[in-house]
Every structure is written in structure tokens, then in C-alpha cells.
Amino acid sequence: MGQKTEFTKPIKELGYDPKSPDSILKHGELLIGKSLVSYLGSDENIDMARKGGLGAAVELYVFHLKPNNRPGPDFTEAGIELKTSPLKKVKNKLVSKERLVMNMIDFMHEELEDFNKSSFWKKNSRLLLIFYLYKKGQPKKKYEFKIVRLWDFPETDLKIIKDDWKTIVKMIASGKAHEITERGTTYLGACTKASNSTKTRPQPFACVPAKPRAYSLKSSYLNAIIDQSLAKKVEPAVKSLSEYNQDESFEDLVVRKFKAWYGTSQTEFASKFNLKSTKAKNFSYSVARRILGVDKKFIEEFQKADIELKTIRLLNNGRLKEAMSFKNIDYFNILKETWDDSVWREILSKRFFFVVFKEDMDGNSKLEKVFFWSMPDKDLESIKTVWMATKEKIANDDFSSFPKSSEHSIAHIRPKGRNSRDLTDAPSGRRVKKYCYWLNREYILKILNKNIV
């Protein structure tokens, strides 16, 4: 592991054994239900100005680790990296507030062939995860710690993470470090990491500079860890690596399992899997769970990768039955958003799993095709104009002239309420219709034409 961990106290006074994972974990668990102030009993000597914020403070004041920039894990002898991460409450549920940034990627010197020699794996093969509850306006030293746990990547997760790593380093090796995007991977991302947006770094196989990036675990992956820690109902689709064919990715495996059901009608699915109604909102997701052998409520890999399942329904002539809708617009929140942190952009930046049903001549809707898809960057940027126009209309209390499908090639805004009486509050104080984001029929058909052969 190279350098040894350095401490601010003699080892015999640490309160834990730095060579023992169990001892490190038990010491960390003393934080649960407490803030840094209540753990220490006072806030007189807590310096929160240092780089690293609360994470650095936990390292220093709880585990007595000296600040360092070592390439290996924080607890060298135990092989454990310490990571703190914020939670937020969404409808009384604890979820990750943000991705978990790991170590920086040195494009010039990153290992490109062997994952086990990579900077990510050398530092992060085993994690001590400490989650705390973020509260706006509250001092960081008073945030309450909620979850403390050791995290060893399950072998089925590690397979996906290795595939993600290969995707990232392949871009570096191809001289395309400047084209890396987080949407190109499943669990392990390569997020931008710079003090300003203009900062760049050289890359070894191209003259084009690239934005600084760090390995990161996506928020959706953290949410699965959080759910598991709180005993939520998730179950993996892949129980063993033996389920994979040679050189098969997770997405390849999912598509292969679905192919065996092509041509099966919704009625047959309902009968086979004992589902009550083909018209239920979650019917396709329920079918997906059964096909993938998941009995619990959520497909773990989909949760970890933030993959959203969307159903596409085709008429027997190949035309799309309807445009694709998303969640209703929060009229209050959108006024506080920028495009980069907007809900709409976050939704469209997801990886999608499309389940396509097509009606036959008798009106039976049958499984036609499944495929994974991500929106191209140029399309995502184009939709910004729709979002900006929508925000402006709401700010001006104009709910009668949102962008139409005839005005933009990709997206539009239109109502999505149960009926004409299904109203909600507007920032002006009056009651208005519920509107939501839609992708145009023609745009969805273009996606289908590229993915259905």
C-alpha cells in the first residue's frame, strides 16, 4: 500500500485499532444519531474552514487522521477509504443529495489496462461510508449522522463497475478524454472536478485539453446502498456472475432475457405473472421484474444506475399511440432552478430502458422490442430553450402559451391532469392546470427507427 497512515494521536490513544476493519466500523458507529458537536461534547475547537469540509473534520476529530493526499486508502493497514456523503429528505424518505466523488483521474498517468492497478481501485476497494442529513441553513458541524457502514462492492456490482472503468479509460486511450460524459456509464462515473468551468488538463493521446474529472459513484448507486442500509425492498436481477455470457454487459444480459418473451401479449403476461390489470401504471415494470426474476418491489441494478423504464405503445400500422410524458412541473421550484441543476435536465440525463409493445391486427398489444437509450448531448442542449421558455411563462403567470410540439423538434409542454378540475397552485396564488414535460411523437419514432430493425 506504500505510505502508512499518520495520526494526530499515538495509536494507543485513538480509541480504535486502525488495522481492524471491525474496530474502525464500531468507532464510526458512535456517530450515529449525533452531530460532530454532540459527539465531541463541544464546538469550541472545531475548525470547519479547512479544505474538505465535514469529511475532513470527521477524519481529523473522530479518527484523528492527519490531512494527506496519499494515493492509497485513508486507513492503509486496513485497506479502507473513509467517505462522508450528505443525505436529504424527499417525502419522508432519505436519499443521496449528490454523487460521491472519489479520486481525481490523472489522464497522463492513469492505468489503462488493468483495473486492479487503477487509481480508483487502489484507493477505493473498500469504503467506510458515513452519511449525514443535510439541512439548509444549519452549520455543518451540527448535521446529524444517520448511517455508518463498511461497503465491499458485491461481485455483481464490481462486474458493472469494471465495465464502466473500461468505458472511461477507453475514451482516454482513444484521445477522447474531452468527450467523456457521466451518462456513458452505469454505476461508476467520471464527473467534472474543477474550481472553474474553464480549467482544463492535458491528455496523453490528443492535443485537445480535457476538463478535469474524478471517479465518482452515482447518486442512484448511493441510494441503493442507503435503501439496503435501511432495509428497503430491493433485489438484484443478477444473483451470480455465472448468469453472464462471455463478454456480456449488464445491459446485454437484460436484453437477452427479454428477447425470449418477444411476441408475448400483455394479456398473456398478466396471466403468466398473476398481474391484476394490464392498464396499471406500473404494469411494464412489474413485467420487467418477473422476467428478470425479481420478487421484491425494485430492481436493484435499475435503482443503482438510475435507469428509468418507459413503455412505448405502437399501433398496428407502426404509428406511435401517444407522445411520451414525464413528471408534472413544479411551478415553484422551476423559478429557483438554473438549467444545469433543473429537474428536467436531471430527468433527461438518465439512462432509459424502453419496453416497446405493438398492437396486432386484433388489437392485442405484444412485446416487440426492448433497448437502452441515452439522450445525445446535442438534443439535451436543444431542449434547454423549451425549459427556458417554460420558466419565463410561469414567472409571468402565463399558463396559456407554453412551447408546443410544432415549435420544437424534440419536446413540448402540455397538460397532464386527471381532468379539467385537477388544478394546483401557481406562484401568483391562483389555481391553474397541471402541465408536464413531453417528448414529441416524431422524436420518439426517430429513436425507435434507430433501435428497432
TANORMO-V644538 format. One record per backbone hydrogen bond with DSSP energy under -0.5 kcal/mol. NH is the residue of the N-H (numbers start at 1). CO is the residue of the C=O. Records with the same first field share a line. If there is no record, write none. Layout:
NH: CO ; CO
This chain:
8: 64
13: 10
14: 11
18: 16
20: 17
21: 19
24: 20
25: 21
26: 22
27: 23
28: 24
29: 25
30: 27
31: 28
32: 29
33: 145
34: 31
37: 141
39: 35
40: 36
41: 37
42: 37
46: 43
47: 45
48: 46
53: 50
55: 52
56: 52
57: 53
58: 54
59: 55
60: 56
61: 57
62: 58
63: 58
65: 59
66: 6
73: 122
75: 80
76: 74
78: 18
79: 75
80: 75
81: 126
83: 128
85: 130
87: 132
88: 95
90: 88 ; 93
93: 90
95: 88 ; 93
97: 86
98: 86
100: 217
101: 99
102: 215
105: 213
106: 104
107: 105
109: 106
110: 106
115: 113
117: 114
118: 115
122: 118
123: 119
124: 120
125: 121
127: 151
128: 81
129: 127 ; 149
130: 83
131: 129 ; 147
132: 85
133: 144
134: 87 ; 132
138: 135
142: 139
143: 140
144: 133
145: 31 ; 34
146: 131
147: 131
149: 129
151: 127
153: 125 ; 151
158: 154
159: 155
160: 156
161: 157
162: 158
163: 159
164: 160
165: 161
166: 162
167: 163
168: 164
169: 165
170: 166
171: 167
172: 168
173: 169
174: 170
175: 172
176: 171
179: 176
180: 177
184: 181
185: 182
189: 187 ; 216
191: 214
193: 212
199: 196
201: 210
203: 206
206: 203
210: 201
212: 199
214: 191
215: 103
216: 189
217: 100
218: 187 ; 216
221: 218
222: 218
223: 219
224: 220
225: 221
226: 222
227: 223
228: 224
229: 225
230: 226
231: 228
232: 227
234: 232
235: 298
239: 237
243: 240
244: 241
248: 245
253: 249
254: 250
255: 251
256: 252
257: 253
258: 254
259: 255
260: 256
261: 258
262: 259
263: 367
264: 261
266: 365
269: 265
270: 266
271: 267
272: 268
273: 269
274: 271
275: 270
280: 277
283: 280
286: 282
287: 283
288: 284
289: 285
290: 286
291: 287
292: 288
293: 290
294: 289
295: 293
298: 233
300: 235 ; 298
303: 299
304: 300
305: 301
306: 302 ; 303
307: 302
308: 306 ; 351
309: 307
310: 353
312: 355
314: 312 ; 357
315: 319
318: 315
321: 313
324: 439
325: 323
326: 437
329: 435
331: 329
334: 330
336: 333
337: 333 ; 334
342: 339
346: 342
347: 343
348: 344
349: 345
350: 347
351: 306
352: 373
353: 308
354: 352 ; 371
355: 310
356: 354 ; 369
357: 312 ; 355
358: 366
359: 314
360: 364
363: 360
366: 358 ; 364
367: 264
368: 356
369: 356
371: 354
373: 352
375: 348
380: 376
381: 377
382: 378
383: 379
384: 380 ; 381
385: 382
386: 383
387: 383
388: 384
389: 385
390: 386
391: 387
392: 388
393: 389
394: 390
395: 391
396: 392
397: 394
398: 393
399: 397
407: 404
408: 404
412: 438
413: 403
414: 436
416: 434
422: 419
423: 421
424: 432
426: 430
429: 426
432: 424
434: 422
435: 433
436: 414
437: 327
438: 412
439: 324
440: 410
444: 440
445: 441
446: 442
447: 443
448: 444
449: 445
450: 446
451: 447 ; 448
452: 448
453: 451
